[in-house]
Amino acid sequence: MNKIFLLLITLLSIPFFAQKISFTPSIRVIYDSSLKLGDNFKKEQKFALIGNSQDYYFGAYQNYLNDTGQYESKGIDLRAISDYFQERVIKKGGVTNTFLTVTESKIRYQENVVLKWVLYGDTKVINGVKCQMAATNKFGRRWIAYFSKEYPQSLGPYKFNGLPGLIFELYDTKDDYHFTATKIEKFNDEFNFNLESFKNYTKENYLKASFNLQFTSASLPVLQGEMRKEFDEVMKKKQRRYNNPLELKPFE
């Protein structure tokens, strides 16, 4: 009986600790980016990265302000503003959490991301810092990174880390997604975030749910009849506009 009780306590405690995430970063990096989200749809986006070599948070800048409670309304409330890249990433204890908010729906998934980097002797100076070249194949793209050992944090944009230094620049060989560090500063404000309100899916089911929420009328179940048809037509146009995801092959 005692063994069963201990097992139940253990099982109940696992999701509890997995949902509440906290860590102390050592650095904050602001990245400017150029995102080719579709064949004829390219946008610029600012991102924030905070973390240490083990744990980090990465998200579009407005979402970063929202998630960390730093946003201050100045007449117009922008907390619900739609950044062009809505997904945020938190890595804690070796597990990468990807999560998304669409209207009132909150979804997420967990995965272990494995990157196999090849280091090259090529160097370039970025924002006054000498950086070394590395490359990896991931998510259906070939990625080029420039990192610096002057900043020992093994961090980079999105899910790209594991190099012996901070990634200053990252882009795929088609230059659809291009990130460049524009501001780097010491930062040790404790990060706290609770994923409890985000429904946890497998990655496959998350991708299906994400598509339905962003590109169909699934996020607005109150729509009926002709209004739903008209809305779905609008969403089909949106699908064609956002037809170039960063992860072309999500399971590679």
N, C-alpha and C positions, 0 to 999 in steps of 0.2 A: 504493500500500500504506500509506504514511504517513497519507494522508487518511482511509482506512478506519479505521486505528488510532485516530486523533484523534477520529473520529466515535463510535466505540465507547466511548472514555473519556468523552466528553461525555454520551452517553446513559446510561451507568452512573452518572455523578456526579449527574445531575438528581434521581432519587428519593432518593439518599443525603442530599443537602442539604435536600430537601423534608421529609424525615422527622425530622430533628433540628432542633428549633426552640429558639432562645434569644433573649432580649431583656432590656433593662433597663427596668423600669417606672418611672414617676415618681409613681404614685398607687395607692392601694388603696381600693376602695369596697365597703361591705357594703350589700346591698339586702334589704329585707324584701319578701315578695311574697304575693299571694293568687292562687291558680291554680285556675280552674274546669276541671278535667281531664275532666269528664264532666257530663252533665245533672244528676246528683244527687251529684256528687263534687267537693268543693271543699277545697283544702288550702292551708296556709301553708308557705312555704319560704324559707329564707335562702340568698342567693347571694353570691359573691365575684367582684369584678372587679378585675384588676390590669393596668396597661398605661400606655402613653403614647399620643400622638395617632396613631401609625402602627400599633403592634402591641399586642395585648391577649389576655388569657385571661379567660373567663367560665364559671363553673360553680356548681352547688349546693355549699353550704359544705363538706359532708362530702367530696365529691369533690375540692374544692379542697385540703383538707388532705391527702388521699391523694396527689393528683397532684404536690404540691409537697414531699412528704416531711415535713410538719409534724405529721402525726397521731401521737399518743403513746397507746399502750394503757394504760388504767387498770383492769386486771382483766378487762374484756370487750373483745375485739377488734371494733371497729366499722368496720374498713376496707372491708368488703364490704357495708356497710349500703345499703339501697336508698332513695336520695333520691327524692322524687316526680318530679323532673325530672332524668333521668339524662344527657341529652346535655350535652356541654361544647363550647365554641367557642374556637378559637384563630385569631386573625388575624395573619398575618405576611407582610410584603412585598406587601400588597394582596390576598392570597388568604385566604379564610375556610375554615378546617378545622372540620368538625363531626364529633364522634366519640362512640362509645357502647360501653360494656362490659355484656354480658349473660352471666352465669355465666362461662364460660371464653372466650366469643366476643368479639372486639374488631373493630369495623368503623368506617369513616370515609368521608367524601367531601369534595371541595373544590369551591368555587364562588366566583364574583365577585359580591358582593351590591351592587346599585345601588339607592340610596335617593334619592327626590326629595322633599326637605322644602320645606314652605311655612312661612315665619315669620309670626307674628302679633304684634300689639302687646300682647296680654293678658299680664299678669304675675301671679305669686303668690309668696308667701314660703314656702319649704320649709326646715325646720330652720334658720331664721334667715337664709336666703340668698334674695335676690330672684332669681326665675327667669322666663324668657320662654317663651311658648308656641310650639310648632311642631307640624306634623302631616304625616303621610305615609300613603299607601296601600301596603300590602305584605302578601303572604302571605294575601290574601283578607280582610284586616281593615283598618279605618282606625285609625291609631295617633295618640294625642296625647302629646306630650312637653313637659316643662318643663326647660329647660337654663339654666345660668349661665355667663356669660363670666368670672366671678370665678375659675373653674377652667377654664383654656384647653384642657385635654385633650379632644379630640374623641371622647368615649367614651360608652357607654351599655349597658344590659342586652342580652344575647343578641347579635343581629347588628345592633343599632341604634346607629349612630354617624354621623359626618359633619356634625354641627352645630358651630357656633363656640363650643363649651363643653360641659362635662360634663352629661349628662342626670341630673337629680335624680329625676324621676318619669316613668313611661311606662305607658300603659294603652291598651287598645283600647276602642272606643266602646261595646262590649257589657259592658265591665269584666270580661271573662273572665280576662284576664291583666293584673295590676297590680303594678308594681315601684316601690318608693320607697326612695331612699337614706337610710340611717339612721346611717352612719358613714363619714367620709372622712378619709384620712390620707396624708401623704407616705410613699412606699414605693419603695425602689430596690434591693431584693434581686433579683439576677439570676434570671430565670425560665428553666428548662431543661426541655424535655420531648421525649421520643423517640416519634414516631408509628410507628416501624418495625413494632411488633407488631400494629398495627391494619390490617386488610385494606382496601385502598382500592377503593371502588366508584364508579360514577357515582351521582349523587343519586337517580335513579329506582331503580336496583338496591339502593342503600342503604336506601331507604324500604321496599322489599319485604322485604329481609333483616331490617331492624329490626322490622317487623310480625311476621314469622315467629318471630323469636327471643323477642319479648316476649309474643306473644298466641297462640302455638301450641306444640305439643310439639317443635318443631324443635330447641330448645336442649337437649332431653333425648332423644337418639336411642336410648338404652338401653331406653326404655319400649316395651313391646310389648303387643299384644292388648287385653285389657279395661282394663289400667292406662292405656294410651295414650288410649283412648276416654274414660275417666273424667277424665283430665287435660285433654283437649281441651274437655270440657264446662266444667270450671273456667275454662279460658282464654276460652271464649266469654262467660262472665260478666264476665271482666276486660275483654274487648273493649267490652262495653256500658258498663262503668264509665269507661274511658278513651276516650271517643268525641268529644272536643273538643280536637284538637291545636292548638297555637299557630299552626302553619302550615296553615290550612285549604286554601290553594292554594299548594303548595310551589314551583311554577314561575312564580308571578306576579312 
